[in-house]
């Protein structure tokens, strides 16, 4: 078994490596990329560039959407740090999530979160003033359990 093989978030079984050409046959731009796929439920996740190291835990579409939307809220804060736009270091932002969610270091990453943890993470970001409560982000409405 590959040392990078993550367990599926839903089935808790080891996943298998596959190329984008197998998973997305109509996407030539993804053909050479590596993904981790659960053979039981089809959950998946991508890998860091030029690596087979997973970006997180493989999961279904709804959870991937919740994670992506949480990143859309969080990423501008650490990506704009050098521009002086209310920015902060990425490590500081994740430290806030770790503290607010009561997670150990190795679990406090969006790529490991369930939908429920993404919702709780948004509440933490509101609590710490990263997300304005009045802005009413429509980010977690209508998600299923996958």
Secondary structure, 3 states (H helix, E strand, C coil): CCCCCCECCCCCCECEEEEHHHHCCCCHHHCCCEEEECCCCCCEEEECCCCCCECCCCECHHHHHHHHHHHHHHHHHHHCHHHCCCCCCHHHHHHHHHHHHCCCHHHCCHHHCCHHHHHHHHHHHHHCCCCCHHHCCCCCCCCCCC
